Amino acid sequence: MTQTTTLTPRASTAAAPASPVAPGRSHGRAQGGRRLDRVWRGDPGDPPWARPALLVLLVATAALYLWGLSASGWANSFYAAAAQAGSESWKAFFFGSSDAANAITVDKTPASIWVMALSIRLLGLSSWSLLAPQALIGVASVGLLHATVRRTTGSAAAGLLAGTVLALTPVAVLMFRFDNPDALLVLLLIGATAATLKALERNPARWLALAGALVGFAFLTKMLQAFLVLPALALVYLLAAAVPVGKRFLHLLVACGAMVLAGGWWIAIVELWPAASRPYIGGSQTNSILELTLGYNGLGRLTGDEEGSVGGMGGWGTTGLLRMFGTDIGGQVAWLLPASLLLLGAGLWFTRSAERTDRVRAGLVVWGGWLLVTALTFSFMAGIFHAYYTVALAPAIAALVAIGAHLLWQRRDSLAASLVLGSAVAAACGLTWVLLDRTPDYLPWLRWAVVLVGFPAALGLALRPYLDRRLALAAAATALVAVLAAPAAYSVSTAATPHTGSIPSAGPSAGLGGGPMGGGMPGGAMTGRGTPPGAMPGGATNGGLLEGSEPSATLTDLLLQDADSYTWVAATTGSNSASGYQLATEEPVMAIGGFNGSDPSPTLAQFQQYVADGEIHYYVSGGGTGGGPGGMGAGGSTSSDIATWVSENFAAQTVDGVTVYDLSGGVR
């Protein structure tokens, strides 16, 4: 009977085509109809609401991330200028140069710049073409996290919860609307985690190689930060892969090789390329990409020993276990951090007797390892650290909340599971009160609403075994609203606020400053809101360490005079100062000393030769560290020496408050 039942549909299917003339076309239409049906309805085991709910989540996320996107202008003009340069010159594209004439690179590997530069090549230079790819990366990250958690748990609701938590994490909203490398980094690391979990099920060598390649490309996005997920990826594969131990290690070697190839090819080319025919490696003191990787952007971030940095001297805030809950960081990402850790611990306990290859426990291990390693590194690193780095925690927090909540809800008839679930909600509501209390003028009713609604809901979840089904569902829905209300409000405020500069921060502006370094920058420098430093009459600015310059129309016209006759229409100290002039003119502007003005490039002798050869038209004074010439490190004196030489040998003119020297006439 079983065979007959199986064969009957096949017979009827064979007779199904209505027209013998074009069966292929009819079959194609049927296949296309099934594909469209699956897009809307999802997998056969999903409830009817699952796929529509996912589509609503993705559309709402896109609206949040794209809404009013152009209000932030060039956002971080340091990266915007590099993207503009890459759209003009393939050499600048490859190296990640700050200008199309390839004087110096940005102080990161260039993968995120490649994405933005290609968008600008396609759509033209605008704020929208610069930032829209970041927003779409954010939507893809939400969708990929949803799919990964859904596959881990077998629950569409868990996947939906994970995607929602990520989408409404304030620092994620910030970074997915900004042009820093962190957005692409997050997407690639989620992809690497998804591929690793897939390798636990089938074709392990192939999927693990993909995971390694994605981590390698993440390295090309933000260097060694990409490697913080490696312990978690390796651990979960060693623990849960359904292959012998020897093959597990062999597969990890394959993944390591894929990672080295995906990330190392670019490093090798840049290191072997003759220095005389490529741009100077920004952020290094010896024009070496290996020094940049291992020093300024590597061990220096952990130890604080970063030659050429303007921070140094322990000037990046207080380190320690509670750093992620500090005044300048807590509101970015910490809302559900205690709850995620509590759910991680409970989930591991409740799955302690599961098979070694259990998918849910594997998900807890990999996302828990990601969260713990990254959070501890951020908490204790003594070097350069900014609050927006914490976007790297958001996917792990979201996944752990969703997987843990799913696991405990399945065991809701157990008093122990119910107590833990209620405690997680109570912890989230309590932390919400603390974080919102730091901004008492921001929606002052919200913290009261969260605790007055959230704590009773937490109690209801804790007492689930004694409640009927409808009351339990009501408590769960109420708890979900309570714990997401404040992050959602912060996220909307973040999307509604323009952000510019090198150190943006999410949430209401009142919550930015509390750390000893004023938002994570020595000297209490700007955090991306308000009036940038160096403001001139008429709204023009000459920029500085953290903000791009904003030249007036008169100054822009001056820089564009006879622009085709020069390699660089201008030079100034510091990449941010140079960036605004470059974006306004769409012509190369030399950033003396790189980001901090502290890189030894160009030397005074090289600059003098450029001037003698007629390659630089103007020198614009007033850029660099703190609005003045020079900086810390070997290059600080170099940029200062250039500024002194120019002032002693060329006549100054003032244009809308900015001092400009015409270098075209040669040495006076």
C-alpha positions in Angstrom: 0.0 0.0 0.0 2.9 2.3 0.8 4.4 1.8 -2.6 1.0 2.4 -4.4 0.5 5.6 -2.5 3.9 6.8 -3.5 3.6 6.0 -7.1 0.1 7.4 -7.7 1.2 11.0 -7.6 4.0 10.3 -10.0 1.5 8.9 -12.5 -0.8 11.8 -12.2 2.1 14.2 -12.5 3.2 12.6 -15.7 -0.2 13.2 -17.2 -0.4 16.8 -15.9 0.8 18.9 -18.8 -2.3 20.2 -20.6 -0.5 21.1 -23.9 1.8 18.7 -25.8 3.0 21.6 -27.9 5.1 23.4 -25.2 5.5 21.2 -22.2 8.8 22.8 -21.2 7.2 26.2 -21.0 4.3 24.9 -19.0 6.7 23.1 -16.6 8.7 26.3 -16.3 5.6 28.2 -15.4 4.7 25.6 -12.8 8.2 25.7 -11.3 8.2 29.5 -11.2 4.8 29.4 -9.5 6.2 27.0 -6.9 9.2 29.2 -6.3 7.1 32.3 -5.8 4.7 30.3 -3.6 7.7 29.3 -1.4 9.0 32.8 -1.2 5.7 33.9 0.3 4.8 30.8 2.3 8.3 29.6 3.3 9.2 26.1 4.1 6.4 23.5 4.4 6.9 23.1 8.1 6.5 26.8 8.8 3.3 28.2 10.2 1.3 30.4 7.7 2.4 33.6 9.3 6.2 32.9 9.2 7.1 34.1 5.7 4.8 37.2 5.7 6.3 38.1 9.1 9.8 37.8 7.8 9.0 40.0 4.8 7.5 42.6 7.1 10.6 42.5 9.2 12.9 43.0 6.2 10.8 45.8 4.8 10.6 47.5 8.1 14.3 47.2 8.6 15.0 48.6 5.2 12.7 51.5 5.9 14.5 52.2 9.3 17.9 52.0 7.7 17.2 54.0 4.6 14.9 56.6 6.1 16.4 60.1 5.8 19.8 58.5 5.0 21.2 61.5 3.1 20.8 63.8 6.2 24.2 62.5 7.4 25.9 63.9 4.3 29.3 62.2 3.9 29.0 60.7 7.4 32.6 59.7 8.0 34.3 61.8 5.3 37.6 59.9 5.9 36.1 56.8 4.3 33.8 58.8 1.9 36.9 60.4 0.3 38.5 57.1 -0.1 35.4 55.7 -1.8 35.3 58.7 -4.1 38.9 58.2 -4.9 38.3 54.5 -5.6 35.5 55.4 -8.0 37.9 57.6 -10.0 41.0 55.4 -10.0 41.3 51.6 -10.0 44.7 51.8 -8.4 43.2 53.9 -5.6 40.3 51.4 -5.4 42.7 48.5 -5.0 44.9 50.1 -2.3 42.2 52.0 -0.5 43.9 55.3 -1.1 42.6 58.5 0.4 42.9 60.3 -3.0 42.9 59.3 -6.6 46.5 60.4 -7.1 47.5 57.8 -4.5 49.5 59.8 -1.9 48.4 57.7 1.1 45.9 55.0 2.0 43.4 54.8 4.8 44.5 53.0 7.9 42.4 49.9 7.2 42.2 47.2 4.6 39.9 48.3 1.9 37.1 45.8 1.4 34.3 48.0 2.7 35.6 50.9 0.5 35.4 48.6 -2.5 31.6 48.2 -2.0 31.0 52.0 -1.6 33.4 52.9 -4.5 31.5 50.5 -6.9 28.2 52.0 -5.8 29.6 55.5 -6.6 30.9 54.4 -10.0 27.5 53.1 -10.8 25.3 55.8 -9.4 27.6 58.9 -9.2 28.9 60.6 -6.1 26.3 61.4 -3.6 25.4 60.7 0.1 22.8 58.2 -1.0 25.2 56.2 -3.3 27.7 56.2 -0.5 25.4 55.1 2.4 22.7 53.0 0.7 25.0 50.0 0.4 25.6 50.1 4.1 21.8 50.0 4.8 21.3 47.1 2.4 24.2 45.3 4.1 22.2 45.8 7.3 19.0 44.3 5.9 21.1 41.3 4.6 22.6 40.9 8.0 19.1 40.8 9.6 17.9 38.3 7.1 20.9 36.0 7.3 20.8 36.0 11.1 17.1 35.1 11.0 17.8 32.2 8.6 20.7 30.9 10.7 18.8 30.9 14.0 15.7 29.5 12.4 17.8 26.6 11.0 19.4 26.1 14.3 16.2 25.9 16.3 13.7 24.7 13.7 11.6 27.6 14.8 10.4 30.5 12.6 9.5 32.5 15.8 13.1 32.2 17.1 14.5 33.3 13.8 12.1 36.3 13.7 13.1 37.2 17.3 16.8 37.1 16.5 16.4 39.3 13.4 14.2 41.8 15.3 16.7 42.2 18.2 19.5 42.8 15.7 17.5 45.2 13.7 16.6 47.3 16.8 20.0 47.3 18.4 20.8 51.1 18.5 24.5 50.7 17.5 23.5 48.4 14.6 21.1 51.1 13.3 23.9 53.6 13.6 26.5 51.5 11.7 24.1 50.3 9.0 23.5 53.9 8.2 27.2 55.0 8.3 30.2 54.4 6.1 32.6 52.8 8.6 33.8 49.2 7.8 31.8 47.7 10.7 28.7 47.0 8.7 30.4 44.7 6.2 32.4 43.1 9.0 29.2 42.1 10.8 27.6 40.6 7.6 30.7 38.6 6.8 31.0 37.2 10.3 27.4 36.2 10.5 27.9 34.5 7.1 31.0 32.7 8.5 29.0 31.5 11.5 26.1 30.3 9.4 28.5 28.4 7.1 30.2 26.8 10.1 26.8 25.6 11.5 26.0 24.3 8.0 29.2 22.3 8.0 27.9 20.4 11.1 25.1 19.0 8.9 26.6 18.1 5.5 29.6 18.7 3.2 31.7 19.8 6.1 34.9 20.5 4.2 33.1 22.7 1.6 31.1 24.7 4.1 34.0 25.1 6.5 36.2 26.4 3.6 33.5 28.9 2.9 33.5 30.0 6.5 37.2 30.4 6.4 37.0 32.5 3.2 34.4 34.8 4.7 36.6 35.4 7.8 39.5 36.1 5.4 37.4 38.6 3.6 36.3 40.1 6.9 40.0 40.6 7.6 40.2 42.6 4.5 37.4 44.7 5.9 38.7 45.4 9.4 41.9 43.5 9.9 42.5 41.5 13.1 39.0 42.2 14.7 37.7 39.6 12.2 39.6 36.9 14.0 37.8 37.4 17.3 35.2 34.8 16.2 37.7 32.2 15.3 37.8 30.5 18.8 34.0 30.1 18.7 34.0 28.7 15.1 36.8 26.2 15.8 35.3 25.1 19.2 31.8 24.4 17.9 33.2 22.4 15.0 35.5 20.3 17.2 32.6 19.7 19.6 29.7 19.0 17.4 30.8 17.9 13.9 29.5 14.5 12.9 32.8 13.3 11.6 35.8 11.6 13.3 38.2 13.7 15.3 41.0 13.4 12.8 38.8 14.7 10.0 37.6 17.6 12.2 41.2 18.9 12.6 41.8 18.3 8.9 38.7 20.3 7.9 39.8 23.1 10.2 43.1 23.2 8.4 41.2 23.5 5.1 39.3 26.4 6.6 42.5 28.0 7.8 44.0 27.7 4.4 40.9 29.3 2.8 41.0 32.1 5.3 44.7 32.8 4.6 44.1 32.8 0.8 41.0 35.0 1.1 42.7 37.5 3.3 46.4 37.1 2.6 46.5 37.6 -1.2 45.9 41.4 -0.8 48.5 41.7 2.0 51.1 39.8 0.0 50.6 42.0 -3.1 50.8 45.2 -1.1 53.8 44.1 0.8 55.6 43.0 -2.4 54.6 45.9 -4.5 57.5 48.4 -4.9 56.9 51.2 -2.4 57.9 53.9 -4.9 54.9 53.0 -7.2 52.2 52.6 -4.6 50.6 54.9 -2.0 52.1 55.2 1.5 50.4 52.7 3.9 48.4 55.1 6.2 48.6 54.3 9.9 52.1 52.8 9.7 55.3 54.5 10.6 57.5 52.4 8.2 55.2 52.2 5.1 54.4 48.6 5.8 51.0 46.8 5.7 52.4 44.2 8.0 53.3 46.8 10.6 49.8 48.3 10.3 48.2 44.9 10.7 50.2 43.7 13.7 50.9 47.1 15.3 48.6 50.0 15.1 45.6 47.8 14.1 46.8 44.7 15.9 48.5 44.2 19.3 48.7 48.0 19.8 44.9 47.9 20.2 45.2 45.5 23.1 48.3 47.0 24.8 47.7 50.7 24.1 51.2 50.9 22.5 50.2 52.4 19.2 53.0 54.5 17.6 51.5 57.3 15.7 48.2 57.3 17.7 46.9 60.5 19.2 45.4 58.6 22.1 48.1 56.7 23.9 48.8 57.3 27.6 45.7 55.1 28.6 43.4 57.7 27.1 40.6 55.5 25.9 38.3 55.1 28.9 38.2 52.8 31.9 38.8 49.1 31.2 37.3 46.3 33.1 34.4 43.8 33.2 31.8 46.5 33.4 33.1 48.6 30.5 30.2 47.4 28.2 27.7 48.9 30.7 29.5 52.3 30.9 27.9 55.6 30.3 29.2 56.0 26.8 28.7 52.3 25.8 25.7 50.9 27.6 23.0 52.5 25.5 24.7 51.4 22.3 24.3 47.6 22.8 24.0 46.5 26.4 20.2 46.4 26.8 19.9 42.6 26.4 23.5 41.6 27.3 22.7 40.3 30.8 19.7 38.5 29.5 21.7 36.8 26.7 24.3 35.6 29.2 21.7 34.2 31.5 19.9 32.5 28.6 23.3 31.1 27.4 24.1 29.6 30.7 20.6 28.1 31.1 20.6 26.8 27.6 23.8 25.0 28.1 22.5 23.5 31.3 19.3 22.3 29.8 21.1 20.7 26.8 23.8 19.1 28.9 22.5 15.6 28.2 21.8 16.1 24.5 23.8 14.3 21.8 27.2 15.7 21.0 25.9 16.9 17.6 22.8 18.6 18.9 22.1 21.7 16.7 20.7 23.9 19.4 23.6 23.4 21.8 26.0 24.0 18.9 24.2 27.3 18.2 24.6 28.3 21.9 28.3 27.4 21.8 29.2 29.3 18.7 27.2 32.5 19.5 28.2 32.3 23.1 31.9 32.0 22.2 31.5 34.9 19.8 29.9 37.1 22.5 32.3 36.2 25.3 35.6 36.5 23.4 34.6 39.8 21.7 33.1 41.4 24.8 36.1 40.5 27.0 38.5 41.8 24.4 36.6 45.1 24.1 36.4 45.3 27.9 40.1 45.0 28.6 41.8 46.4 25.5 43.9 49.4 26.4 44.3 50.9 22.9 42.0 52.8 20.7 38.4 51.9 21.4 35.2 53.5 20.3 31.6 52.8 21.5 30.5 51.9 17.9 32.9 48.9 17.9 30.2 47.1 20.0 28.1 46.5 16.9 30.2 43.3 16.7 28.4 42.1 19.8 24.9 42.7 18.4 24.4 39.5 16.3 25.6 37.2 19.1 23.3 38.9 21.7 20.4 38.6 19.3 21.0 35.0 18.5 21.5 34.0 22.1 18.3 35.8 23.2 16.3 34.0 20.5 17.8 30.5 20.9 17.7 30.7 24.7 14.1 32.0 24.8 13.0 29.3 22.3 14.7 26.6 24.4 13.2 27.7 27.7 9.8 28.3 26.2 9.8 24.7 25.0 10.3 23.7 28.6 7.9 26.2 30.0 6.1 23.6 32.1 9.3 23.3 34.1 9.4 25.7 37.0 13.2 26.0 36.7 13.0 27.0 33.0 10.2 29.4 33.7 12.1 31.0 36.6 15.1 31.6 34.3 13.0 33.0 31.5 11.3 35.4 33.9 14.6 36.4 35.4 16.1 37.2 32.0 13.1 39.5 31.3 13.5 41.1 34.8 17.2 41.6 34.2 16.6 43.3 30.8 13.9 45.6 32.3 16.1 46.5 35.3 19.0 47.4 33.1 16.7 49.4 30.9 15.8 51.5 33.9 19.5 52.2 34.6 20.3 53.1 31.0 17.3 55.3 30.5 17.9 57.0 33.9 21.1 58.4 32.4 19.1 60.4 29.9 16.3 61.7 32.2 15.0 64.2 29.7 14.6 61.6 27.0 11.1 60.1 27.0 11.0 60.3 30.9 7.8 58.1 30.9 9.5 55.2 29.1 11.5 53.8 31.9 8.5 53.8 34.1 6.4 52.1 31.5 9.1 49.4 31.0 9.3 48.4 34.6 5.6 48.7 35.3 4.8 46.5 32.4 7.9 44.4 32.2 8.2 43.2 35.8 4.7 41.8 36.0 5.3 40.1 32.7 8.5 38.6 34.0 6.6 37.4 37.1 4.0 35.8 34.8 6.7 34.0 32.9 8.3 32.8 36.1 5.0 31.4 37.2 4.1 29.9 33.9 3.4 26.3 35.2 0.6 27.8 37.3 -1.0 29.9 34.5 -3.2 28.8 31.7 -2.0 29.0 28.1 -3.7 32.3 27.2 -2.2 34.1 30.2 1.2 32.7 29.5 1.1 33.8 25.9 0.0 37.3 27.1 2.8 37.5 29.5 5.3 36.4 26.8 4.0 39.0 24.3 4.0 41.7 27.0 7.6 40.8 28.1 8.7 41.1 24.5 7.3 44.5 24.1 8.8 45.7 27.4 12.4 44.5 26.6 12.4 45.9 23.1 10.6 49.2 23.7 13.7 51.2 24.9 16.1 49.8 22.2 13.5 50.6 19.6 13.1 54.1 20.8 16.9 54.6 20.8 17.0 53.1 17.3 14.4 55.5 16.0 16.2 58.4 17.6 19.4 57.3 16.0 17.8 57.0 12.5 16.3 60.5 13.0 19.6 62.1 13.9 22.3 63.0 11.3 25.7 61.6 12.2 29.0 62.8 11.0 32.6 62.6 12.0 34.9 59.8 13.0 33.2 58.8 16.4 29.5 58.6 15.9 27.2 57.4 18.7 23.7 55.9 18.8 20.7 57.1 20.8 19.9 60.5 22.2 22.7 63.0 22.4 22.4 63.3 26.2 23.8 59.8 26.5 27.1 60.4 24.7 29.5 61.9 27.0 29.9 60.3 30.4 33.2 58.6 30.1 36.4 60.2 31.3 37.6 60.7 27.8 34.3 62.3 26.6 32.9 59.6 24.4 36.1 57.6 23.9 38.4 60.3 22.5 41.3 62.0 24.3 40.5 65.5 25.4 36.7 65.1 25.2 36.7 65.5 21.5 33.7 65.6 19.2 31.5 62.5 19.1 29.7 63.1 15.8 27.0 65.6 16.7 26.7 69.4 16.9 29.1 71.9 15.4 32.3 70.5 14.1 35.6 72.0 15.3 37.2 74.8 13.3 34.0 76.5 12.3 34.5 79.6 10.2 32.2 82.5 9.3 29.5 81.6 6.9 29.3 77.9 8.0 32.6 76.9 6.4 35.0 74.7 8.4 38.7 73.7 7.9 38.1 70.3 9.6 40.4 68.7 12.1 41.2 65.3 13.6 37.7 64.0 13.7 35.6 66.1 11.4 35.9 66.7 7.7 36.4 70.1 6.3 33.5 72.0 4.7 34.8 74.5 2.3 32.7 77.5 1.1 31.8 77.9 -2.5 34.4 80.6 -2.9 37.2 78.3 -1.6 36.0 75.4 -3.7 36.1 77.6 -6.8 39.6 78.7 -5.9 40.8 75.1 -5.5 39.2 74.1 -8.9 41.1 76.8 -10.8 43.3 75.2 -13.4 42.8 71.9 -11.6 43.8 69.7 -14.6 47.3 71.2 -14.5 48.1 69.6 -11.1 48.3 66.2 -9.6 46.8 67.5 -6.3 44.7 70.6 -6.3 45.6 71.1 -2.6 47.5 69.6 0.3 46.7 69.9 4.0 47.5 68.1 7.3 45.3 65.1 8.2 42.9 63.0 6.2 39.7 64.4 7.6 40.8 68.0 6.7 41.7 66.8 3.2 38.5 64.8 2.7 36.1 67.7 2.7 38.1 69.6 0.1 38.3 66.5 -2.0 34.6 65.6 -1.8 33.7 69.2 -2.7 36.0 69.4 -5.7 36.1 65.7 -6.7 39.8 66.3 -7.3 42.7 64.7 -5.4 43.8 66.5 -2.2 46.9 65.3 -0.5 46.4 64.2 3.2 49.8 65.0 4.8 50.5 62.6 7.6 47.3 60.5 7.1 44.5 60.3 9.5 46.3 61.7 12.6 48.7 63.8 10.7 51.3 61.7 12.3 52.5 59.4 9.5 55.9 60.4 8.1 54.5 60.9 4.6 55.4 62.8 2.6 58.7 63.9 4.1 59.6 67.5 3.9 62.1 66.7 1.0 59.4 64.8 -0.9 56.9 67.7 -0.4 59.4 70.2 -1.6 60.0 68.1 -4.7 56.3 67.9 -5.4 56.1 71.7 -5.2 59.2 72.1 -7.4 57.6 69.8 -10.0 54.4 71.8 -10.0 52.3 68.9 -8.7 50.5 70.7 -5.8 48.6 73.9 -6.4 47.6 75.0 -2.9 48.4 74.3 0.7 45.5 74.7 3.1 46.5 75.5 6.7 44.8 74.5 9.9 44.2 70.8 9.5 45.4 67.9 11.5 45.4 67.0 15.2 43.2 69.3 17.1 43.0 71.7 14.3 46.7 72.4 14.2 49.6 71.0 12.2 51.5 67.9 13.2 50.6 65.1 15.6 52.1 62.4 17.7 54.7 59.9 16.3 57.4 60.2 13.8 55.2 62.0 11.3 54.0 64.7 13.6 57.2 66.7 13.3 57.2 66.0 9.5 53.8 67.6 9.0 54.7 70.5 11.3 58.0 71.0 9.3 56.0 71.1 6.1 53.6 73.7 7.5 56.5 75.8 8.7 58.3 75.6 5.4 55.2 76.6 3.5 54.5 79.6 5.8 58.1 80.8 5.5 58.3 80.6 1.7 54.9 81.4 0.3 52.4 84.2 0.7 49.2 83.5 2.6 45.7 84.6 1.6 42.5 84.2 3.7 39.4 82.8 2.0 36.3 82.7 4.2 38.4 82.4 7.3 40.7 79.6 5.9 44.4 80.4 5.3 45.6 79.2 1.9 49.0 79.3 0.2 49.4 79.3 -3.6 52.4 76.9 -4.3 52.3 77.3 -8.1 54.8 80.1 -8.2 57.6 78.2 -6.7 59.7 79.1 -3.6 59.6 82.8 -2.8 
